[in-house]
Amino acid sequence: MIPSLKSFHFFSSSTEFLLPIFSFSASISVCYEMASHVVGYPRMGPKRELKFALESFWDKKSSAEDLQKVAADLRSAIWKQMAAAGIKYIPSNTFSYYDQVLDATSMLGAVPPRYSWNGGEIGFDTYFSMARGNASVPAMEMTKWFDTNYHFIVPELGPDVNFSYASHKAVDEYKEAKALGVDTVPVLVGPVSYLLLSKPAKGVEKSFSLLSLLPKILPIYKEVISELKAAGASWIQFDEPTLILDLDSHQLQAFTAAYADLESTLSGLNVLIETYFADLTAVAYKTLVGLKGVTAYGMDLVRGTQTIDLVKSNFPKGKYLFAGVVDGRNIWANDLASSLSTLQQLEAVVGKDKLVVSTSCSLLHTAVDLVNETKLDDEIKSWLAFAAQKVIEVNALAKALAGQKDEAFFVANAAAQASRKSSPRVTNEAVQKAAAALKGSDHRRVTNVSARLDAQQKKLNLPVLPTTTIGSFPQTLELRRVRREFKANKISEDEYVKAIKEEIKKVVDLQEELDIDVLVHGEPERNDMVEYFGEQLSGFAFTVNGWVQSYGSRCVKPPIIYGDVSRPKPMTVFWSSTAQSMTQRPMKGMLTGPVTILNWSFVRNDQPRFETCYQIALAIKDEVEDLEKAGINVIQIDEAALREGLPLRKSEHAFYLKWAVHSFRITNCGVQDTTQIHTHMCYSNFNDIIHSIIDMDADVITIENSRSDEKLLSVFREGVKYGAGIGPGVYDIHSPRIPSTEEIADRINKMLAVLETNILWVNPDCGLKTRKYAEVKPALNNMVAAAKLLRTQLASAK
């Protein structure tokens, strides 16, 4: 029997932290384990303990042992938390120092040759070099995990990769939990999804079939499975989320072949195949339930509502259904009565002893614990559930399904649901009316882009290959201290404004010294590109510790959109005008676009997403027009997350892209031809939406390119004509590595081979917020030098 603990204290040489176990009072019998399961859990810790431990280690301020101690304490607390809450199927190996796909790459020994790995167990040096690059070689590509804001490290594979069992992490963490008295379900990225999420390594033909490597990686999986069995595991979970994609028959057959091959090794284990993020197609569902040696199927029944019909029509007898009814992607409290009704319907189909209540996906994508929130008012707090609360919701549903319903818990939940529906703070009729009126126009600027660019060039007088940066400059410890002290009322507004102005002046002077053509103010006043705007818009709420991992140690704190959105007053005009007054060069006004604000927030689930997006677009439109009136001639409206919101089903793409692109155009349809509208996108595969990007009708787009190995350029090689300005990134800002002038010039030359000289811009991949000035100054210096070198060569070639 597990003691009913309220909290656990942990100490290490680098940190001390407290992990709450119960977040609010709910009568939970810890000695009674119901059929409940959690797909995965946040890794960072309730107060980002892992983030700080990682960054301390990377900065050589603490040892590997310090980092491992923090990680072990976090894992222990998470396992004990779930056990104390009554969860029966507790996952292990969902913790990661950086990314679970990178962990699978390490397990398989699939280290690209440039990292000079010599075999043996993969250590931190090789692992973090793959994730972040090092002084001599770049990092592996990073891209979005399906349609979330989490990023994974893309495996680089080819026919010559020598796979070997090189990381025993899955087995080690299972044993670690067992030693603590917690029997867990080890989780592995499934072999087929691993390959489908990979890319051919550099030099390997793009036509190379990654699935042809299945016979080479399955022996490693067999070794891992055998070790887990020997260690005492009774269940194993394979995450195969690619099953929800539009797969062809060859790809679906790979699942059948893989699990048929693993069947004898898996004998004696209960095997769960977990899917998430969308509905399964009928053919994918048939493939899934037909897999050999599989005991249980995990399905997302929040985003995959049509999957319920497939289950009802044909579910294999004697198998388990892990029903994902608690949303792992959003922070709204579960409608327990509705979920219980769904579960009871499913129970009649699959059998009482074969239904397991689960989360829709890993809770990695939600905030950690509502108990840490002091900023939210009680009404809004009652509408929410973070990861710790979702664990309790899962168990409450499992108990209710078994006839042990906690009536008080369900009554409180129903009251919160009713409160949210009736609250006057949710609805603003004027906003709803203005958004509804948008549907009669496509909101295009009157003049075509080539004529606009001519008008803008007469006003801006920029050189060929103009240089710029994406927006943010390094956020120093001193800068963060100033913002923190202002929020805590430890310094006055005058002192705060003076400090921020000094920082802007420093950034402006540096850019002028480097001879950058179009400047930015560096965004020193901003904590986050979405939160900063959300704090100034109505309909948003904010957390103190609602952090969610984006990649590695990078965490974001998504705003919560609970009601109709409007802009009470200007948000950026003061700072942009201040910065423009410090220079004769063009200063970009920096805004975050409506689609990105939507996709990087926890969005209300009581109206269609596009309606909320149109409301945000109108608020940003007001800001754009105020910036123009204030004399800002270049305005960047970032849509970094437009691609990531693309539905996972191709049949749903057109509708999403129509309203997303329309929302962007709404923001800037009223400006003059001489006002240059930029947008920025990063870390996604853009090639399949290039025509929608063109349809956004921005004057200039800056777009991530170097980290993804110049994949973007291939679309132009294939004949797509792009007439607006474009700045494919010339260096990766997520690595501390400083590229040489020659390397950047080489990248620009590759761009000039497929793009017209008069539309090409030179810029980094993304903002510089996470870098240090010691890296930024030489990198930007080399970038400007490369642009000047190419200008000279182009002039002499005329």
PATI-58232 format. One line per 4 residues: number of its first residue (from 1); for each residue x, y, z of C-alpha. Coordinates in pm, whole numbers, plus 32768, in hexadecimal, padded with zeros to 4 digits. Example, Ala and Ser with C-alpha at 12.3 -4.5 7.8 and 13.67 -1.06 7.14 Angstrom:
REM PATI-58232
1	84CE/7E3E/830C | 8557/7F96/82CA $
REM end
This chain:
REM PATI-58232
1	8000/8000/8000 | 8087/8155/7F97 | 8082/8264/80A2 | 7F99/838B/805D $
5	80A1/8495/8040 | 8054/8602/800B | 81A9/8659/7F7C | 830E/85EA/7F52 $
9	8442/86BD/7F98 | 857B/8684/7ECE | 86D5/8711/7EF7 | 8803/870E/7E13 $
13	893E/87DA/7DF8 | 88A7/88A6/7CDE | 873F/88D2/7D46 | 8635/889D/7E4A $
17	84CF/8872/7DE8 | 837B/8801/7E59 | 8291/872B/7D8A | 8129/872E/7DFF $
21	8076/85E3/7DEE | 7F0E/8646/7E2D | 7EA3/8794/7DA4 | 7D4A/87AE/7E39 $
25	7C84/86DF/7F29 | 7BDB/85B4/7E86 | 7B9E/8475/7F43 | 7C8C/8381/7EA0 $
29	7CC4/8227/7F27 | 7E2D/81E1/7ED4 | 7E10/8072/7F2B | 7D04/803C/7E21 $
33	7D98/803A/7CC3 | 7C98/806F/7BB3 | 7CC5/8030/7A3E | 7D6C/817E/79FF $
37	7E94/81E6/7927 | 7F5A/831B/78CB | 8005/8322/7775 | 8124/83FF/77EB $
41	8171/851F/78D9 | 8227/8672/78C8 | 839E/8654/7905 | 840A/87B2/7964 $
45	8381/87B2/7AC4 | 827A/8899/7B5B | 836E/89BC/7B6C | 844E/895C/7A43 $
49	854D/88AE/7B1D | 85D2/87E2/79F7 | 85F7/8918/791B | 86D4/89C4/7A1A $
53	879E/8888/7A5B | 87D9/8856/78E5 | 8844/89BB/78A8 | 8928/89B5/79D6 $
57	89CA/8878/794E | 89EE/8906/77ED | 8A90/8A3F/7881 | 8B84/895E/793F $
61	8B05/89E6/7A8B | 8A9F/888F/7B09 | 8B05/8727/7AD0 | 8A63/8605/7A18 $
65	8A1E/856E/7B6E | 8963/86A8/7BD9 | 888B/8695/7A9F | 884A/8521/7ACE $
69	87E4/855C/7C39 | 86E2/8665/7BDA | 865C/857E/7AC8 | 8644/8452/7BB1 $
73	858D/8521/7CB7 | 8492/8599/7BB4 | 8453/8439/7B32 | 8426/83B3/7C90 $
77	832E/84C4/7CEB | 8262/8490/7BAD | 8248/8316/7BDA | 81ED/8339/7D49 $
81	80EF/8448/7CF5 | 803A/8363/7BFF | 804A/823A/7CEA | 7FBF/830D/7E07 $
85	7EA4/8384/7D25 | 7E46/821A/7CDF | 7EBC/81FC/7B75 | 7EE9/808E/7B1E $
89	7FB0/80A7/79DA | 80C4/81A1/7A22 | 81B3/81F2/7901 | 832E/81EF/7917 $
93	8430/8260/7816 | 8357/838D/77C2 | 8455/8468/7874 | 855F/84F7/778E $
97	8689/85DD/77B0 | 862D/8675/765F | 853B/85AF/7584 | 84A1/8453/7579 $
101	84ED/8421/7405 | 8659/847A/7447 | 864E/837A/755F | 85DB/8275/7462 $
105	86F3/82DE/7377 | 87E6/82A8/7497 | 874B/8157/74ED | 8781/80EA/7384 $
109	88E2/8179/736D | 8879/8241/723A | 8976/8357/7274 | 89D0/841B/7137 $
113	8B44/83F4/70E3 | 8B92/8567/7113 | 8B7B/853B/728D | 8CA5/844A/728D $
117	8BFD/8354/7377 | 8CD3/8220/73A6 | 8BD0/812D/742C | 8B78/80C5/758D $
121	8A6D/8160/7668 | 8A12/82BC/75EA | 8A6D/83C7/76E8 | 8A0A/8530/7718 $
125	8B19/85B7/762C | 8A97/84FC/74FC | 892B/851A/7562 | 892F/8693/7590 $
129	8A0B/86C8/745B | 88FB/8620/738C | 87F4/86FD/7432 | 88AB/884A/7439 $
133	89DD/882D/735C | 8B37/8882/73DB | 8C58/8965/737E | 8CAE/889C/7248 $
137	8B6E/87F9/71C7 | 8A01/8862/71AD | 88DD/87C8/7266 | 87EA/86D3/71CB $
141	86AE/8764/7136 | 8594/87BF/7222 | 8428/87CA/71B6 | 82CA/87D3/7248 $
145	823B/869C/72EB | 8101/866A/721C | 8023/879D/724F | 80A6/87F9/73A9 $
149	819E/8903/7417 | 828D/87F6/7490 | 83BE/87BC/73B1 | 8476/8677/7377 $
153	85D1/862B/72F2 | 85AC/858D/7199 | 8673/8449/716C | 8761/8449/7040 $
157	8769/82EE/6FA8 | 87F2/823A/6E79 | 884F/80E0/6DFD | 89A7/80EE/6EA3 $
161	8939/8134/7009 | 89C2/802A/70F3 | 88B5/800C/71FC | 891C/7F93/7354 $
165	8883/7F8D/74AF | 892B/80C7/7532 | 8848/8152/7642 | 87B1/807D/7757 $
169	86DE/819D/77D8 | 858D/80EC/77B3 | 85FF/7FC1/7881 | 86BD/8094/797C $
173	858E/816F/79C3 | 84A6/8042/79E5 | 8596/7FAF/7AE9 | 85B5/8101/7B93 $
177	843B/8118/7BC1 | 8427/7FAE/7C33 | 852D/7FF1/7D3E | 8447/8107/7DBE $
181	8329/800D/7DD7 | 8276/8086/7C9D | 8234/7F8B/7B85 | 8224/804D/7A41 $
185	81CF/8021/78D2 | 830F/8069/780E | 82C7/8146/76DF | 8385/8132/7597 $
189	835A/81F9/7455 | 82D1/80EA/7373 | 83BA/8068/7261 | 82DC/80C9/713D $
193	8290/8227/71BA | 8404/8257/71FF | 8456/8211/7093 | 8331/82D8/7008 $
197	839D/8407/70D5 | 8505/83EE/7056 | 85A5/8488/6F23 | 86AD/8407/6E31 $
201	8806/8478/6EA5 | 88CB/8573/6DD7 | 894E/84CB/6C9D | 8843/83BE/6CA6 $
205	874B/83C1/6B88 | 8601/8462/6BEA | 8554/8337/6B4D | 85FB/8251/6C4B $
209	84F3/8185/6D03 | 8523/81C0/6E76 | 843C/8098/6EBA | 853D/7FB8/6E14 $
213	8604/7FE1/6F58 | 84F8/7F2D/7024 | 85B0/7DDC/701E | 86E8/7E92/709F $
217	8647/7F3F/71CA | 855F/7E29/7240 | 8681/7D5A/72CE | 86D4/7E82/73B3 $
221	8569/7E99/7421 | 8575/7D24/746D | 86A4/7D57/754C | 85F2/7E6D/760A $
225	84B2/7D9F/762D | 8576/7C70/76AA | 8628/7D43/77B1 | 84DF/7DDD/7823 $
229	8444/7C83/7846 | 8572/7C0C/7909 | 8552/7D3B/79ED | 83EB/7CD9/7A3E $
233	8319/7DB6/7958 | 81BC/7D2B/7919 | 8145/7E3E/782C | 81F2/7F03/7718 $
237	816B/8032/765C | 81CE/8080/74F6 | 8173/81E0/7487 | 810C/81C8/7318 $
241	806C/831E/72DD | 80B2/8317/7166 | 7F8F/8224/7147 | 7EA6/8351/714A $
245	7F49/83E9/7013 | 7EDB/83B2/6EAB | 7FA9/8278/6E6E | 7FBE/81A7/6D34 $
249	7F9B/802D/6D2B | 8116/7FF8/6D2B | 813A/80C8/6E68 | 8019/8019/6F15 $
253	80AA/7EC7/6EB3 | 81EA/7F2B/6F6B | 8129/7F2C/70B5 | 80A1/7DD1/706F $
257	81FD/7D50/7013 | 82AC/7DF4/713B | 81C9/7D68/724A | 81BA/7C12/71A4 $
261	8336/7C0F/71B9 | 8332/7C7F/7325 | 821A/7B90/738C | 82F0/7A75/7415 $
265	83D1/7B66/74D7 | 829F/7C13/7567 | 8209/7AC8/75D6 | 81BC/7AD6/774A $
269	8196/7C50/7749 | 8058/7D1B/7732 | 808B/7E03/7608 | 7FE3/7F58/75E6 $
273	7FF0/800F/7499 | 7FAA/817E/74DF | 7F25/8271/73D9 | 7EC8/83DD/7409 $
277	7E7A/8536/7379 | 7D65/84D9/7283 | 7C6B/83DA/7204 | 7CE2/8293/7176 $
281	7C6C/8255/7014 | 7BA3/8118/6FE0 | 7CCA/806F/6F35 | 7DC1/80DD/7044 $
285	7CD3/8061/7151 | 7CB9/7F12/70A1 | 7E36/7F00/7090 | 7E58/7F5A/7200 $
289	7D61/7E5C/7289 | 7DF4/7D53/71A4 | 7F59/7D6F/722B | 7FE4/7C29/72B1 $
293	8050/7C05/741A | 7F9B/7D41/7487 | 7EC6/7D49/75C3 | 7E42/7EAC/75CA $
297	7E01/7FD9/74F1 | 7E1B/8142/7567 | 7D44/823F/74AE | 7D11/83B6/74C2 $
301	7B9A/83DF/74F5 | 7BB1/8559/7525 | 7C38/85B6/73CD | 7BD2/8466/733F $
305	7A5E/8469/737D | 7A12/83A1/7240 | 7AF3/828B/72C0 | 79E3/823F/73C1 $
309	7901/81CD/72A5 | 7A11/80E2/7226 | 7A35/804D/7382 | 78BE/8020/73A3 $
313	78A1/7F77/724F | 79C5/7E85/726E | 7AA5/7E56/739F | 7B64/7D0E/73C2 $
317	7AEC/7C31/74DF | 7BD3/7C00/7607 | 7CA3/7D3A/75BE | 7CC7/7E71/7697 $
321	7C5C/7FCD/762C | 7D24/80E5/76CE | 7C21/81F7/769B | 7CBF/8351/7687 $
325	7B9F/8425/770B | 7C68/851E/77DC | 7CFF/8628/76F8 | 7E7B/862B/76FD $
329	7E8F/875A/7617 | 7DC4/8861/76CE | 7D92/88E0/7830 | 7C18/88DC/7852 $
333	7B84/8804/7963 | 7AEB/86C7/78DC | 7971/86B8/78BF | 7968/8586/799E $
337	77F8/8538/7968 | 7822/853D/77EF | 7962/846A/77FC | 78BF/836F/78E5 $
341	779D/834A/77F2 | 7893/8308/76D5 | 794F/820A/77A7 | 7810/8153/7805 $
345	77B5/8134/7695 | 7910/80AA/764B | 7901/7FBF/7774 | 77CF/7F19/76D9 $
349	78A0/7ED5/75A0 | 79F5/7E6D/7627 | 7994/7DD7/7777 | 79AD/7E59/78DB $
353	7AFF/7DBF/7925 | 7B99/7E2E/77DA | 7B5D/7FA5/77E7 | 7C71/8083/7870 $
357	7C3E/81FA/78A6 | 7D5F/82C2/7815 | 7DD6/8413/779C | 7DAB/8469/762C $
361	7F25/848A/7604 | 8052/84D6/76DE | 8019/85EC/77DA | 8165/8678/775D $
365	8095/8775/7699 | 7FE6/880F/77C3 | 805A/88D3/78F5 | 80CD/8812/7A28 $
369	7FFF/886B/7B5B | 7EE8/8962/7BA1 | 7F42/896B/7D13 | 8071/8A42/7CBB $
373	7F93/8B55/7C2D | 7F66/8C8F/7CFD | 7F14/8D7B/7BDE | 7DCF/8CDE/7B65 $
377	7C8A/8D41/7C0E | 7BB3/8C34/7CAC | 7AA8/8C37/7B9E | 7B98/8BF8/7A7E $
381	7C60/8B03/7B52 | 7B24/8A34/7B85 | 7B09/8A08/7A0A | 7C69/8977/79E6 $
385	7D2E/8836/7A13 | 7EA7/881C/79E1 | 7F68/86D4/79CD | 7F54/8689/7B44 $
389	7DDD/86C7/7B41 | 7DAE/85F7/7A05 | 7E4F/84CF/7AB6 | 7D44/84F5/7BC3 $
393	7C31/8519/7ABD | 7CA2/83D4/7A17 | 7C8F/831A/7B5F | 7B42/83B9/7BC0 $
397	7AAA/8340/7A79 | 7B3D/81E4/7AA9 | 7AA9/81D3/7C08 | 7955/824B/7B8E $
401	7958/8149/7A7A | 7997/803E/7B81 | 7870/80B3/7C55 | 793C/8181/7D4D $
405	78D8/82D9/7CD3 | 794D/83FD/7DA8 | 7806/84BF/7DA4 | 7897/85FD/7E3D $
409	79AD/8607/7D3A | 78B4/85DA/7C1B | 77C5/86E2/7CA9 | 78E0/87E1/7CC7 $
413	794B/8792/7B62 | 77E7/87C2/7ADD | 77CC/8910/7B93 | 7914/8987/7AF5 $
417	789A/891E/799B | 7756/89E1/79CD | 7811/8B12/7A53 | 78EA/8B23/791D $
421	77C0/8B10/7831 | 7702/8C29/78E0 | 781C/8D15/7948 | 77ED/8E78/78BA $
425	7968/8EA2/789B | 796F/8DA2/7781 | 7890/8E5D/7687 | 78BB/8FB5/75E3 $
429	77A0/8FF1/74EA | 7854/910F/7434 | 7981/9030/73F0 | 78A6/8F12/7376 $
433	77EB/8FFC/728D | 792E/908F/71FB | 79BF/8F33/71C1 | 787E/8EB8/711D $
437	7889/8FDF/702B | 79DF/8F70/6FA6 | 794F/8E50/6EE2 | 78E2/8F29/6DB9 $
441	7A42/8F8B/6D44 | 7B92/8EE7/6D00 | 7C4D/901D/6D84 | 7D5A/9037/6C7B $
445	7E2E/916D/6C4D | 7DBF/9223/6B13 | 7F12/923C/6A64 | 7FDA/9108/69F9 $
449	811C/90B2/6AAE | 8211/9115/6999 | 8180/9274/6987 | 8186/928C/6B03 $
453	82F4/9220/6B10 | 834E/9331/6A14 | 829D/9437/6AE8 | 8345/93B6/6C23 $
457	84A0/93B6/6B84 | 8479/9526/6B22 | 842E/9574/6C8D | 8523/9487/6D3C $
461	8646/9493/6C41 | 86D5/9342/6CA8 | 8809/929F/6C09 | 8801/9158/6B47 $
465	87F3/9031/6C3C | 8778/9105/6D61 | 87D1/9081/6EB8 | 86EF/906B/6FE6 $
469	86AF/8F94/7117 | 856D/8EE9/717D | 8516/8FB7/72AF | 859D/8F57/7402 $
473	86FF/8F90/7485 | 879F/8ED8/75AB | 86DF/8EF0/76F1 | 87F3/8F24/77EF $
477	87D5/8ECF/7960 | 87D6/9045/79AC | 86B6/907F/78BC | 85EB/8F65/7952 $
481	8634/8FF1/7AAE | 85AC/9148/7A49 | 8469/90B2/79C0 | 8441/8FD4/7AF1 $
485	8475/90F4/7BE5 | 8380/91D1/7B29 | 8276/90C1/7B38 | 82B8/9099/7CAC $
489	829B/9217/7CE0 | 8403/9227/7D5A | 845C/9337/7C5E | 8384/9456/7BE0 $
493	82F3/9472/7A81 | 83E6/9590/7A38 | 850D/94B7/7A9C | 8488/9399/79C8 $
497	8451/9472/7893 | 85AD/9509/78BB | 864E/93AE/78CF | 8590/932B/779F $
501	85E4/9463/76D5 | 8754/9430/7728 | 873E/92C7/76B2 | 8693/9330/756E $
505	87A1/9438/7533 | 88AE/932F/7566 | 8805/9247/7468 | 87D2/9360/736B $
509	893C/93D5/738D | 89BA/9271/7360 | 88F0/9241/7223 | 896C/938B/7195 $
513	8AD0/932B/71EF | 8A9E/91DE/713B | 8A05/929E/7015 | 88BD/91DF/700F $
517	87C4/9282/6F21 | 866E/9253/6FC4 | 867D/9260/713E | 85B4/91CF/725D $
521	8595/9255/73BE | 85F1/9101/7454 | 84AE/90CE/751A | 854A/9102/7674 $
525	83F3/914F/7708 | 8365/9000/769E | 8363/8EC0/7767 | 82D2/8DF0/764B $
529	8257/8E3C/74EC | 80F5/8DC7/753B | 80D5/8E0C/76AF | 8141/8F76/767F $
533	8019/8FBA/759B | 7F23/8EE2/7658 | 7F67/8FA9/7795 | 7EE9/90DF/76DF $
537	7DB8/9043/7639 | 7C68/8FFF/76DB | 7BEF/8E97/76EF | 7D44/8E10/775D $
541	7DB6/8D88/78AD | 7F1B/8D40/791D | 7FCF/8C51/79FF | 8103/8C72/7AD7 $
545	8188/8B12/7AA2 | 80BB/8A8D/797D | 81F7/8A2D/78C0 | 81F2/8936/779F $
549	8328/88A4/76F7 | 8360/891B/7593 | 84B3/8877/7557 | 85E0/881C/762B $
553	85E5/890D/7751 | 850C/8A0B/769C | 83BA/8A34/7744 | 8294/8B10/76EB $
557	8179/8B8B/77C6 | 8047/8B87/76E3 | 7F39/8C84/7731 | 7DDB/8C01/7770 $
561	7CD3/8C8B/7684 | 7B93/8C6D/774D | 7AB8/8D79/76AB | 7A83/8E66/7586 $
565	7BC0/8F22/7523 | 7BEF/9099/74EF | 7D04/919F/7510 | 7CB8/92AA/7617 $
569	7DE3/9387/75B7 | 7F29/938A/74E5 | 8020/927E/754D | 816D/92BF/749B $
573	815B/941F/740A | 821B/94CA/7524 | 8346/93E0/7513 | 8356/93D3/7396 $
577	833E/954F/737C | 844B/9573/7486 | 8531/948B/73C4 | 84EF/953C/7277 $
581	854B/9689/7317 | 86A8/95FD/735E | 8706/95B8/71F0 | 86DA/9633/708C $
585	86C4/94CC/7011 | 8574/941A/6FF0 | 8500/9384/7139 | 8418/9259/712A $
589	82DF/925B/71FB | 82C8/90FE/728E | 817C/904D/72BB | 810D/8EE6/72E8 $
593	8006/8E7B/71EE | 7EA9/8E00/7245 | 7EDF/8C97/71D7 | 801A/8C77/72A9 $
597	7F74/8D15/73D8 | 7E5A/8C19/73AB | 7F38/8AE8/7372 | 8023/8B3F/7490 $
601	7F0D/8B77/758E | 7E27/8A91/764B | 7CF0/8AE3/7581 | 7B89/8AE6/75F7 $
605	7AD6/89AA/7585 | 7974/8A37/7585 | 7980/8AD4/7428 | 7A35/8A82/72E1 $
609	7BA5/8AE0/72DC | 7B7D/8BB8/71A6 | 7A84/8C9C/7259 | 7B82/8CDE/736D $
613	7C90/8D16/7265 | 7BC0/8E1E/71B0 | 7B90/8ED6/72F9 | 7D09/8EDC/7334 $
617	7D42/8F4D/71CA | 7C67/907F/7201 | 7D2C/90D9/733B | 7E79/90BD/7281 $
621	7DE8/9188/715D | 7DAD/92A9/724D | 7F17/9290/72C1 | 7FA4/9284/715E $
625	7EE7/93C0/70FE | 7F59/9476/7239 | 80C5/941A/71F0 | 80A2/94A3/708F $
629	800F/95E9/7114 | 813B/9602/7200 | 822C/9600/70D8 | 8297/9492/70DB $
633	82C9/9437/6F6B | 8327/92C7/6F97 | 8243/91EB/7069 | 8285/907A/70A6 $
637	815C/8F9F/7100 | 81F0/8E51/7169 | 8132/8D19/7107 | 8231/8C21/718C $
641	811F/8B27/71E1 | 8043/8B37/70AC | 80C4/89EC/7024 | 80B0/8938/7171 $
645	7F39/896E/7184 | 7F09/88B1/703F | 7E1F/878B/7082 | 7EBE/8635/7073 $
649	7DC0/85C2/6F6E | 7DF1/8646/6E0C | 7C7A/865A/6DD9 | 7C6D/876A/6EE5 $
653	7D92/883C/6E64 | 7CD4/891F/6D73 | 7BDA/899C/6E75 | 7CE7/89E6/6F79 $
657	7DCC/8A98/6E83 | 7CAE/8B69/6DFF | 7C55/8BFF/6F51 | 7DBD/8C0F/6FCF $
661	7E3B/8CCD/6E9D | 7D03/8DA7/6EA2 | 7D49/8DFE/700E | 7EA9/8E74/6FB4 $
665	7E2A/8F4A/6E94 | 7D27/8FEE/6F78 | 7E42/9077/7051 | 7EE2/914A/6F3F $
669	7DDB/9181/6E31 | 7DB6/92F1/6E8D | 7F20/936B/6E75 | 7FB8/9445/6D63 $
673	8083/93B0/6C44 | 81BE/9451/6CD2 | 819D/9395/6E1D | 8260/9252/6DFD $
677	81BE/9125/6EA5 | 82A8/900C/6F0C | 8251/8EBC/6F9E | 8329/8DAB/7032 $
681	8305/8C30/7045 | 83E4/8B2C/70E4 | 8426/89BB/7129 | 8322/8911/7056 $
685	830E/886F/6F02 | 828E/898C/6E29 | 82AD/88F4/6CD1 | 8152/885A/6CD4 $
689	80AA/89A8/6D28 | 817E/8A91/6C50 | 8051/8B00/6B83 | 7F99/8B66/6CBF $
693	80D0/8C23/6D32 | 80CC/8CDF/6BE7 | 7F56/8D1E/6C1C | 7FA3/8DCE/6D66 $
697	8016/8EED/6C85 | 8125/8F6C/6D70 | 8229/9052/6CD5 | 834B/8F90/6D70 $
701	835B/8E3E/6E1A | 8483/8DCD/6EEC | 8482/8C59/6F1B | 8551/8B4D/6FCB $
705	8633/8A9C/6ED5 | 878E/8A41/6F55 | 8730/895C/7076 | 8657/888D/6F8B $
709	877E/886A/6E9C | 86F1/895E/6D9B | 85C2/8882/6D5A | 84FB/89BE/6D11 $
713	85CB/8A0E/6BDB | 8562/88CB/6B32 | 8404/8955/6AFA | 8495/8A71/6A2A $
717	8577/8981/696D | 843A/88C9/6910 | 83B4/89FB/6860 | 82DC/8AB6/695D $
721	82E8/8C28/6906 | 82FC/8D17/6A2B | 82DF/8E89/69E3 | 82E6/8F21/6B3F $
725	841A/8F5D/6C12 | 84A3/8E26/6CBD | 85B3/8DE7/6DBE | 8602/8C76/6DEC $
729	86D0/8C62/6F2D | 8849/8C5A/6EF9 | 88A9/8BC8/704A | 8811/8AFB/7165 $
733	87DA/8BC8/729F | 8784/8A9E/737B | 88EE/8A30/7380 | 8A0B/8AEB/742D $
737	8AE1/8AAE/72F6 | 8B58/8BE7/723D | 8B4F/8BBB/70C1 | 8C69/8C4E/6FF0 $
741	8C3E/8D5F/6EE8 | 8C93/8C5D/6DDC | 8B8C/8B68/6E59 | 8A7E/8C74/6E58 $
745	8AEA/8CF2/6D01 | 8ACE/8B8F/6C81 | 896A/8B7A/6D04 | 8910/8CC5/6C5F $
749	899F/8C49/6B14 | 88C1/8B14/6B2B | 8798/8BFD/6B5A | 87FE/8CD7/6A34 $
753	87FD/8BA1/6959 | 8682/8B83/6987 | 860D/8CE0/69EF | 8623/8E34/6946 $
757	872D/8F1C/69D3 | 8638/903D/6A01 | 8551/8F79/6AEC | 8655/8ECC/6BC8 $
761	868E/8F39/6D31 | 87A6/8EC6/6E18 | 874A/8E6B/6F7E | 8773/8D5F/708B $
765	867C/8C3E/70A7 | 85C4/8CC9/71D3 | 85D2/8DC0/72F6 | 870B/8DE0/73CC $
769	8667/8DE1/7524 | 8701/8C97/7599 | 8865/8CE4/752A | 897D/8DA1/75D6 $
773	8A15/8EE4/7551 | 8B67/8E33/7536 | 8AC4/8D56/742C | 89DB/8E56/738F $
777	8ADA/8F68/7341 | 8BD0/8E94/7277 | 8AB7/8DD3/71CA | 8A06/8F13/715A $
781	8B52/8FB1/70FC | 8B9A/8E87/701A | 8A39/8E94/6F8D | 8A5C/9004/6F28 $
785	8BBA/8FC3/6E9D | 8B30/8EA7/6DC8 | 8A19/8F88/6D41 | 8B16/9099/6CE9 $
789	8BFC/8F9B/6C43 | 8ADE/8F20/6B69 | 8A75/9086/6B15 | 8BD6/90CE/6A9B $
793	8BDD/8F8F/69CD | 8A87/8FD8/6936 | 8AEA/913E/68E0 | 8C2D/90CE/6835 $
797	8B71/8FC3/6771 | 8A90/90C5/66CA $
REM end
